Amino acid sequence: MSYHFNFAPILAQWPLLLSGIGLGLLLALVSIAIGSLLGLVVAFATRAPSRWLASLAFAWISILRNLPILVIVLFLFFGMPQLGLSLDKISSFIVALSLYTSAYMAEVFRAGLLSVPPGLIEAGQAIGLTRSRIQRDIVLPIMFRNALPAFGNNFVSLFKDTSLAATIAVPELTYYARKINSETFRVIEVWLVASLLYIVCCYAITLILRALEKRLVLEAN
């Protein structure tokens, strides 16, 4: 049995594939930004003096981390309109991805907060820094620097998760790959090209974040 590769029909749709990968990156960037902000709030809430607030934060993390992201996507897109809250498909997916990401980023930031040496906080208190100054000038810079490797891993995973947007017809890379596949029937070629695009983008993201991590380490030293 022989198979004759023909990439011409796939390359003819190259602009669609590039626009799909571009939208995927945009979805990932917006979702990681919103998810990180939510995660930071939740991470600080886990360390709150109030027991009910800390319990609520841990419940948020536990529930969202144990839900498949596809379930969240389908619930928001198909379920929320039944409750009177209707979002377009892109907004719905961003909300779903941001909520999902917030739980993982909360754990990343919580670990970063725990990695801050108590002695540095005590030193800040000793020289008369206010609580807000200590958080801003001591805790947050160290936390972000220590959390960066895990942040990078989460961002790469998040970018790959944008492929699930195809289930609700968001026109990202997987959506267009399925569309081209149905039109050309070049199954192997279209998914090889899509896979290579994902690999190249994930590798590029990893290199950028590693360079940023090295720069922060050098600045800290």
Residue pairs with C-beta under 8 A, 6 or more apart in sequence:
3 188
5 188
5 189
6 186
6 189
7 186
7 189
7 193
9 180
9 183
9 184
9 186
9 189
10 17
10 180
10 184
10 186
10 189
10 190
10 193
13 176
13 180
16 176
16 179
16 180
17 173
17 176
17 177
17 180
17 193
17 194
17 197
19 171
19 176
20 171
20 172
20 173
20 174
20 175
20 176
20 177
21 172
21 173
21 197
21 198
21 201
23 170
23 171
23 172
23 173
24 159
24 162
24 163
24 165
24 172
24 173
24 201
25 159
25 201
27 90
27 93
27 94
27 97
27 162
27 165
27 170
27 172
28 97
28 155
28 158
28 159
28 161
28 162
30 94
30 98
31 94
31 97
31 98
31 101
31 158
32 101
32 105
32 154
32 155
32 158
34 94
34 98
34 101
34 102
35 97
35 98
35 99
35 100
35 101
35 102
35 104
35 105
35 158
36 101
36 102
36 105
36 109
36 151
38 98
38 99
38 101
38 102
38 105
38 106
39 101
39 102
39 103
39 104
39 105
39 106
39 107
39 108
39 109
40 105
40 106
40 109
42 57
42 60
42 61
42 102
42 103
42 106
43 57
43 105
43 106
43 107
43 108
43 109
43 110
43 112
43 113
44 109
44 113
45 53
45 54
45 56
45 57
46 54
46 57
46 58
46 61
46 106
46 110
47 54
47 110
47 113
48 54
48 57
57 106
60 102
60 103
60 106
61 103
61 106
61 107
62 103
63 103
64 72
64 99
64 100
64 102
64 103
65 103
65 104
65 107
67 100
69 96
69 97
69 100
69 161
69 164
70 164
70 167
72 96
72 99
72 100
73 92
73 93
73 96
73 97
73 164
73 165
73 167
73 168
74 167
74 168
75 96
76 87
76 92
76 95
76 96
77 87
77 89
77 92
77 93
77 96
77 168
80 86
80 87
80 92
87 95
89 165
89 168
89 169
89 170
90 165
90 170
92 168
93 162
93 164
93 165
93 168
93 170
97 158
97 161
97 162
100 161
101 154
101 158
104 154
105 151
105 154
108 147
108 150
108 151
108 154
109 143
109 147
111 146
111 147
111 150
112 142
112 143
112 144
112 146
112 147
113 139
113 143
115 142
115 143
115 146
116 138
116 139
116 142
116 143
116 146
117 142
120 138
120 142
121 134
121 138
121 139
124 133
124 134
124 137
124 138
125 134
129 137
129 138
145 216
145 217
145 220
148 209
148 212
148 213
148 216
149 213
151 209
152 205
152 206
152 209
152 210
152 213
155 205
155 209
156 202
156 205
156 206
159 201
159 202
159 205
160 198
160 202
162 172
162 173
163 172
163 173
163 174
163 198
165 172
165 174
165 175
166 172
166 174
166 175
166 178
169 175
173 194
173 197
173 198
174 194
177 190
177 191
177 193
177 194
180 186
180 190
181 187
181 190
181 191
184 190
